[in-house]
Amino acid sequence: MSHSDLKQLLLIIERQLDWGNPSEWQSRDFEILNELILEKTKVSLSASTLRRIWGRVEYNHLPSGTTLDTLSRFAGFDNWRAFTKRNGSTLLIAEPPAAPVAKPSSAPRPWFKVVLFVAAVVISGMAGIFMKKADPPINKDKFTFYSHPVTRSIPNSVIFTYDARVSPTDSVFIQQSWDPQARSKVDKDKHQFTSIYFRPGVYHAKLVVNNQIVKEHRLIIPTDGWLALIGHEPVPVYLDKKEFMYPDRLQVAVPVITQKNIPLDPVAPYVEFFNIGNFKPVSLQNFSFSTLIKDDFEHGSSPCQAINVYLFTDGYPIIIPMSKKGCVSDISVLNGYDFSRGKTNDLSGFGADMSQWQKLGCKANGNKIEYYVNDKLVFTTPMPPYKANIVGMSFGFQGTGAVKEVRLKDGAQTTFQAF
């Protein structure tokens, strides 16, 4: 295996994802990448494997053939062999060898013939594109698209109902979320399509015709009260309420995880608590939120005790992080519109002794969102440039953690509280 080939393959994937510098990717990014790869290739590459491949974890072994084939298929190639073959051809054309120091020859060099041939093919293709009759215009008003979940529990199937009979082509897709790779081709002459969701949240479903979004809507996958799950592929491990709900807190203990035959080493699993769709929506322009959290799991490859609190809105979420003081470079704040990353912002105020209870909060203040740790203002971001409502929340830990005294207010009125 050529290391340069692998680097080239990873670069192609990075450009397709357009997530920015991979050195700034967070643990959740690798979890999402795992989900995208599984959706497209039907093969699961764990988040820990992906972190090793991208050099985030020291690992001296080469990726297996299965891993290389899976990454190649995710990037759009048949397999690793097909990628390396095409990659070699691409490099030959893009980087022809330098001319030897010798008497000039009037005969064209072999690589120059290849370039001329490729140029002729490209010019011919471009001519075909310009001569091709333009696709007929699409009238978005003539399409319909809506959906409804069948239950309030997880997993949850969603029934999509659509009318795309006026589509000028058979290129009709339903995209289940923000991810353009999570598209399923549907019959334009039919009217229903179903999909199963294994995680709660707020999704943005889209009807896509000829690669153009003609209809879209918000889709809330709710929970029946509190839900706890342990990240696992292809399906998360769901916990009984007695395994994480206590009279005064939410908490998953280490024995609960190990009894599910889920290892804590070398990389601890991601554990999350969710509560979505169980309270009246709260305007983002008038909210305040607070909670007490802690993470006493600190060993192996989980030394940072990182926590992410999500406030789900009918737009994009607010993400509030905390971690051990020495790890704030790796955390990020999301204000529902833009990321503020620890690599380029001073997020030191979100660092604390996570083995002790810490008070975390945020609130709207005019056109800004203010973030507090132990009632001290530690960061400020602009309010997102659209109106939105908070419809749910989640708390995520790498390993184990605990939550209590959850409060969400709409102005002075308490809309939701727990423990």
Residue pairs with C-beta under 8 A, 6 or more apart in sequence:
1 62
1 63
1 68
2 84
5 83
5 84
5 87
6 53
6 63
6 68
8 87
9 68
9 71
9 72
9 75
9 83
9 87
10 22
10 53
10 54
10 71
12 75
12 76
13 71
13 74
13 75
14 22
16 75
16 76
17 33
19 25
19 29
21 343
22 54
23 343
24 332
24 341
24 343
25 54
25 56
26 330
26 331
26 332
27 47
27 51
27 270
27 306
27 398
28 270
28 308
28 396
30 47
30 50
30 51
30 54
30 56
31 47
31 231
31 270
33 47
33 50
34 44
34 45
34 46
34 47
34 50
34 233
35 233
36 74
36 179
36 181
36 182
37 43
37 44
37 45
37 50
37 70
37 71
37 74
38 44
38 45
38 233
38 234
39 179
39 181
39 182
40 73
40 74
40 181
41 70
41 73
41 74
43 66
43 70
43 73
44 233
44 234
45 67
45 70
45 71
46 233
47 231
47 267
47 270
48 57
48 266
48 267
49 63
49 67
51 57
51 267
52 59
53 63
53 67
53 71
57 266
57 267
57 301
63 71
65 80
68 80
69 79
69 80
71 80
72 78
72 79
72 80
72 82
72 83
73 79
75 83
77 83
77 86
92 111
92 114
93 111
93 114
93 115
93 118
96 109
96 111
96 112
96 115
97 111
99 109
108 116
135 168
135 169
135 210
136 168
138 167
138 168
138 209
138 210
138 212
138 214
139 166
140 214
140 215
142 166
143 162
143 163
143 164
143 166
143 167
143 207
143 209
143 214
143 215
144 161
144 162
144 163
144 215
145 160
145 161
145 162
145 163
145 174
145 205
145 207
145 214
145 215
145 216
145 217
146 160
146 161
146 162
146 217
147 158
147 159
147 160
147 161
147 205
147 217
147 219
148 158
148 159
149 156
149 157
149 158
149 197
149 219
149 220
149 221
149 222
150 156
150 157
150 158
150 159
151 157
152 222
152 223
152 224
152 277
153 223
153 224
154 197
154 198
154 199
154 200
154 221
154 223
154 227
154 229
154 238
155 196
155 197
155 198
155 235
156 196
156 197
156 200
156 221
157 194
157 195
157 196
157 197
158 176
158 194
158 195
158 196
158 197
158 205
158 219
158 221
159 192
159 194
160 174
160 192
160 193
160 194
160 195
160 205
161 191
161 192
162 174
162 186
162 191
162 192
162 193
162 207
162 215
163 191
164 172
164 186
164 188
164 207
164 209
164 214
165 188
165 189
167 188
167 209
167 210
168 210
169 209
169 210
170 188
171 185
171 209
171 210
171 211
172 185
172 186
172 187
172 188
172 207
172 208
172 209
173 183
173 184
173 185
173 186
173 207
173 208
173 209
174 183
174 184
174 186
174 193
174 195
174 205
174 206
174 207
174 208
175 182
175 183
175 205
175 206
175 207
175 208
175 213
176 182
176 183
176 184
176 195
176 197
176 203
176 205
177 203
177 204
177 205
178 203
178 204
183 208
184 193
184 195
186 193
197 203
197 221
198 235
198 236
199 221
199 229
199 236
200 221
200 222
200 223
200 227
200 274
200 276
200 392
200 394
201 220
201 221
201 274
201 276
201 312
201 392
201 394
202 218
202 219
202 220
202 221
202 276
202 312
202 313
202 314
202 317
202 391
202 392
203 218
203 219
203 220
203 221
204 216
204 217
204 218
204 219
205 216
205 217
205 218
205 219
206 213
206 215
206 216
207 213
207 214
207 215
207 216
208 214
218 314
220 276
220 277
220 314
220 391
220 392
221 276
222 276
222 277
222 278
222 392
223 274
223 275
223 276
223 277
223 278
223 392
225 241
225 275
225 278
226 241
226 244
226 245
226 250
226 273
226 274
226 275
226 418
227 238
227 273
227 274
227 275
228 238
228 239
228 241
228 243
228 244
228 250
228 252
228 271
228 272
228 273
228 274
229 236
229 237
229 238
229 239
229 271
229 272
229 274
230 236
230 237
230 239
230 252
230 257
230 260
230 262
230 269
230 270
230 271
231 269
231 270
231 271
231 272
232 262
232 269
237 260
237 262
239 252
239 256
243 252
243 256
244 250
244 251
244 252
244 256
244 273
247 419
248 404
248 419
249 402
249 403
249 404
249 419
250 273
250 395
250 402
250 403
250 404
250 419
251 400
251 401
251 402
251 403
252 271
252 397
252 400
252 401
253 400
254 264
254 297
254 400
257 264
257 269
257 271
257 400
258 264
262 269
264 300
264 399
265 299
265 300
265 301
266 300
266 301
267 300
267 301
267 302
268 297
268 300
268 301
268 302
268 398
268 399
269 398
269 399
270 396
270 397
270 398
271 396
271 397
271 398
271 399
271 400
271 401
272 394
272 395
272 396
272 397
273 394
273 395
273 403
274 392
274 393
274 394
275 392
275 393
275 394
275 416
275 418
276 312
276 391
276 392
276 393
276 394
277 391
277 392
278 392
278 416
279 408
279 415
279 416
280 410
280 415
281 314
281 389
281 390
281 391
282 389
282 390
282 408
282 409
282 410
282 415
282 416
283 387
283 388
283 389
283 390
283 410
284 313
284 315
284 318
284 336
284 364
284 383
284 384
284 387
284 388
284 389
284 390
285 364
285 383
285 387
286 364
286 410
286 411
287 363
287 364
287 390
287 408
287 409
287 410
288 361
288 362
288 363
288 364
288 407
288 408
288 409
289 311
289 361
289 362
289 363
289 390
289 393
289 407
289 408
289 409
290 359
290 360
290 361
290 372
290 405
290 406
290 407
291 309
291 359
291 360
291 361
291 395
291 403
291 404
291 405
291 406
291 407
292 357
292 358
292 359
292 360
292 403
292 404
292 405
293 307
293 309
293 322
293 357
293 358
293 360
293 395
293 401
293 402
293 403
294 354
294 355
294 356
294 357
294 358
294 401
294 402
295 305
295 306
295 307
295 354
295 355
295 397
295 398
295 399
295 400
295 401
295 402
296 305
296 354
296 355
296 400
296 401
296 402
297 305
297 397
297 398
297 399
297 400
297 401
298 305
298 324
298 354
298 355
302 398
302 399
303 324
303 327
304 323
304 324
304 326
304 327
304 330
304 398
305 323
305 324
305 327
305 354
305 355
305 398
305 399
306 321
306 322
306 323
306 324
306 327
306 330
306 331
306 397
306 398
307 321
307 322
307 323
307 354
307 395
307 396
307 397
307 401
308 319
308 320
308 321
308 395
308 396
309 319
309 320
309 321
309 322
309 360
309 393
309 394
309 395
309 396
310 317
310 318
310 319
310 393
310 394
310 395
310 396
311 317
311 318
311 319
311 320
311 362
311 390
311 392
311 393
312 390
312 391
312 392
312 393
312 394
313 336
313 388
313 389
313 390
313 391
314 388
314 389
314 391
315 336
315 337
315 384
315 386
315 388
316 334
316 336
316 337
316 384
317 334
317 336
318 334
318 335
318 336
318 362
318 369
318 390
319 332
319 333
319 334
320 333
320 350
320 360
320 362
320 371
321 331
321 332
321 333
321 347
321 350
322 331
322 350
322 351
322 352
322 354
322 358
322 360
322 373
323 330
323 331
323 350
323 351
323 354
324 351
324 352
324 353
324 354
325 348
325 351
325 352
325 353
326 351
327 351
328 342
328 347
328 348
328 350
328 351
329 342
329 343
330 342
331 342
331 347
331 350
332 339
332 340
332 341
332 342
332 347
333 339
333 340
333 345
333 347
333 350
333 371
333 379
333 381
334 340
335 369
335 381
335 382
335 383
335 384
336 384
336 388
337 382
337 384
337 385
337 386
338 381
338 382
338 384
340 347
340 379
340 381
345 379
347 378
347 379
348 378
349 371
349 373
349 376
349 378
349 379
350 371
350 373
350 378
350 379
352 358
352 373
352 374
357 404
358 373
358 374
359 372
359 373
359 374
359 375
360 372
360 373
361 371
361 372
361 373
361 375
362 369
362 370
362 371
362 372
363 369
363 370
363 372
364 370
364 383
366 383
367 382
367 383
368 380
368 381
368 382
368 383
369 380
369 381
369 382
369 383
370 377
370 379
370 380
371 377
371 378
371 379
371 380
371 381
372 378
390 408
393 406
393 408
395 401
395 403
403 419
404 419
405 419
406 416
406 417
406 418
406 419
407 414
407 416
407 417
408 414
408 415
408 416
408 417
409 415
